[in-house]
Amino acid sequence: MSKVKGDIEIDNVRGVTGTVEITKEMFLSVLNSMKGDRVIWAVVALLALFSFLPVYSASSNLAYLYGGSGDTFKYFLKHLVHLLLGFGIILAIHKVPYHYFKGLSIIMMPVVIVLLLLTMAQNTTIGGANASRWIRIPFVGVTFQTSTLAAVVLMTYVARYLSKIKDQVIGFKETILPLWIPVFIILMLILPANFSTTAIIFTIVLLLTFMGGYPKRYLVGIIVSGALFLMLFILSAKAFPGVFPNRVDTWISRIENFTDKEDTKEDYQIERAKIAIARGGIFGQGPGKSAQKNFLPQSSSDFIFAIIVEEWGLLGGTALLFLYMLLLFRLIIVAHKSKDVFGKLLVIGVGLPIVFQALINMAVAVELFPVTGQTLPLVSSGGTSIWMTCLAIGIVLSVSAKRTIDEVKEGQNEDNPLDVLSKAL
């Protein structure tokens, strides 16, 4: 009996050991498939893992409003599915050689223009209100925010064109059709429904052209033209309110409310967000113990930073800000180490809006900015925001992975290739 018992115990140990080895091999296989900047991978993973706590907590408001039962678990699962699909996008995109995105941007430009036109032409209703930023995908019933995809495609397109004309003497007229006409078409199609996204895109495009060596005297003219067009658009929207989508009045009222401090819905949201931040103090009320999540209409998306500070305190908010600043630092490092102009501009073009969006979201919660509707990247709930952020991260990692491979190849003749690999990673 003792022999049989001993044999069973040995077999059990072998079985457990074999399972551990298989799990270890699978884990190592996944790690080996993750190329590029490891710090960016770590930041993205930390943001995604942390997001489950505030989303699960803040979604109780949505559960009571639209579910009736107050069950927040389905929102937790929905957020999990969005993040899993997002990480699938990163894994797929970061293995694509980033030079392929040059041609893809040309192909995708007319596609996103058509999508933006369709978005303006239809009246999608989400949560009982008109939402002219989204388009509903037929048959599957999933809503998609077309402006976020358009932003990534446009940045890639601009980076491609600037890298093409680098070190060339070129006049302003030569750049109107291939560069500025596509830029202003995209901006004009996004502006009526989403002023904040339009402003971010225009700012990053100006930054890219400046970094790409575009003549500064022409940039001044572009800035003046953009300001004049915006003024004309506002005057036209005021004079003919029925012609433009109804969100024009929304973002105009938000700016007016921010400057005049009128008692409006946006003012109510800001006041509740400030109360949440004040209640958080240094250490916070604790996970899941937010009170203002029951009053903030967009507690799991636009104002999730206020809920985070309420539950996790100033320390939690500072830690979150540190992660985004670390991401910005690594974006600069990846852009600096890229060996061609397209890679440098591509990283800045698709990566910098992520950090901009995060800072704007936080600034809105503390009333440094008017209400914009910008989510907190990788933390707020919402499929399109997560997926397009992951698409941008995948592109950045594609550039970083190419640089890593080049450094490893250059170090093949060195005495210790492992040292070169470790430096590249």
Buried (B, 14 or more C-beta within 10 A) or exposed (E): EEEEEEEEEEEEEEEEEEEEEEEEEEEEEEEEEBBBBBBBBBBBEBBBEBBBBBBBBBBBBBBBEEBEEEEBEEBBEBBBEBBEEBBEBBBEBBBBEBBEBBEBBBEBBEEBBEBBEEBBEEEBEEEEEBBBBBBBEEEEEEBBBBBBBBBBBBBBBBBBBBBBBBEEEBEBEEBEEEBBEBBBBBBEBBBBBBBBBBBBBBEBBBBBBEBBBBBEEBEEEBEEEBEEBBEEBBEEBEEEEEEBBBBBEBBBBBBBBBEEEEEBEBBEBBBBBBBBBEBBEEEBBEEBEBBBBEBBBBBBBBBBBBBBBBBBBBBBBEBBBEBBBBBBEBBBBBBEBBEBBBBBBBBBBBBBBBBBBBBBBBBBBBBEBBBBBBBBBBBBBBBBBBBBBBBBBBBBBBBBBBBBBBBBEEBEEEEEEEEBEEEBB
